[in-house]
Amino acid sequence: MVSGLKDKSAGAVCPDERPLNKRSKTFWPRLFASTFLWIFVFLFVVDIGLDLWRPLKNAAIGGYIPVDRDPARVKLGFLLNPLCHPDVVAIGSSIAMSTLTPVDHWYLGALRPGTAYERLSHTKPLYLQNVVREACGKDLSVFDLAVPGCMPSDAEVILQKAFEARPQVKMLIMLWAPRDFGDKLAAANPRDSVVIRYLLKRSYKPFSLETLSSWSRLESWLTGAWYFPIVKADYQTLIRVLFCQAVNRGDDSYCRFVGIRPGKDFIKLSQPRAYSDQPRDMEYKRANAAEYFTRYNPFDGKRLAAQFDCFDRILARCRSHNVEVVVIDLPQPELHLKQMSADMRMQYLTRMKADCNRYGAHLLELQNDPDFVIDDYVDTSHLVATGGKKVLDRLGVFLRHEKLMQ
């Protein structure tokens, strides 16, 4: 009997000793029955759906911009991506954005320039990158850090954060116009600007990935690779904005991009508007010019000087870190320039040239370039694709002439 038991047990096959082909037949059914696998598939499908649908993209609350379209948050967030190591950074205001973004849609053969949200989150200026690569003869990566309403005071803080995170940047391209130094819509005290208040109060701290905790690194990676955390944070911001309106208190985050009117602006839906690549009619442009007259006059010399002081500190920082600087004095039509006082225009041009000479920055002057015509502008300050292409083509010639980064 004992012998029989031994023989029976000897004929048994241990699961681990089964032939490979038999084990493989049971592997796939077990895999597809895995709870973990189906959770992963579910989250992946949800993520794709959120990325395609973007449920808050049409939400408008007195200028509220969804978190994933908030230019300061999105652009600095992309800069933190471990795979993002730009050699060249471009910065400026919406005037700079209109120079870099519409021309990209033309360059890619798009039928239209895209929605306002696409413009606000634009970080990869492909046409500018192509121009820089051809002019310098190197495979350089370019990052677009332009933010609506950005003044030199805002750029100073943004670049401080950017250079701390990505010290390998070799060149800075700043695209400026007189509006960026003397617009009275901006806060008289640079530290009161919406951009700076956002960065100082609600920014990434610490900013560099190398100094983040393990959990913060994971959260940063998830935000970049997985859309759900962004949507979750978006709704948290939305709830905060609504609460601020309900209690008649202003919100100090960058979602006040256009401005909240406490207690008045509640959620409403509107179709995202596309930025036209066609110039507006002359009646619109004359009205736009009249608006700028009120924004420039009476001329405030102290405001202009304060912004140039910030501009100086940017140039000084770049020189101390061996970062090449190219400053583009963007073109403006005569209809726009006439809205400035002679004193404002003279001080702007004089200080711009003097500061660039002092710190060794390369200045490309296009303000009075006769090749730019009124049809190169949407209004009287923001360029359409044809105007943006002219600026960047001239930049390519300028980089070759100056032999930068060659």
Secondary structure, DSSP 8 states (H G I E B T S, - for coil): -HHHHHHHHHT---GGGS-HHHHHHHHHHHHHT-HHHHHHHHHHHHHHHHHHH-TTTTEESSS---GGG-HHHHHHHHHTSTT---SEEEEE-HHHHHHHHHHHHHHTT-SS--BHHHHHT----HHHHHHHHHHHTS---EEE---TT--HHHHHHHHHHHHHH-TT--EEEEEE-THHHH-TTS-SSGGGSHHHHHHHHHS-SS-SGGGS-HHHHHHHHHHHH-SHHHHHHHHHHHHHHHHHHHTT----SGGGSS---TTT---EE----B--SS---HHHHHHHHHHHHHHH-S--HHHHHHHHHHHHHHHHHHHHTT-EEEEEE----HHHHTTS-HHHHHHHHHHHHHHHHHHT-EEEE-TT-TT--GGGBSSSSSB-HHHHHHHHHHHHHHHHHHTTT-
